[in-house]
Amino acid sequence: MKKMTILFSLLFAFSCEDKDDSFSIIGKWQYTHILESSGEWRIIVNSDRFNFKESGMVTHTYFEEGEDKSKEVSYTYRVFDRGNISLTIDYGDGNIWRKNIVIESNEIMIWKPTGSSYESEGTKLKRI
């Protein structure tokens, strides 16, 4: 009987565990794939990295002219619900990126461009 009580106590404790399904953009992310207009994902090599900080600043690191370069710019994002998140990155001088975020998991997200864009159909990022 004592074993059954312990077993049920453990089972109850684990069943009441608080699972955190919340999503946070805070942290380091890297492009991994780009979605072509054909619908196929293409792997990106030497891709851009983003370090989103709680302060509303993001460090964007990219490869240019044979070396890594970084730029710190501001961002905002708004969570309407788990399936509806908008991101705006302001590079200044009118260069503003607007993306809708699709969440695959807390470790993977997809940026979809908003409105007309010269960019791809989407870009997959992985938390690093």
Secondary structure, 3 states (H helix, E strand, C coil): CHHHHHHHHHHHHHHCCCCCCCCCCCEEEEEEEEECCCCCEEECCCCCEEEECCCCEEEEEEEECCEEEEEEEEEEEEEEECCEEEEEEECCCCCEEEEEEEECCCCEEEEEECCCCCCCCEEEEEEC
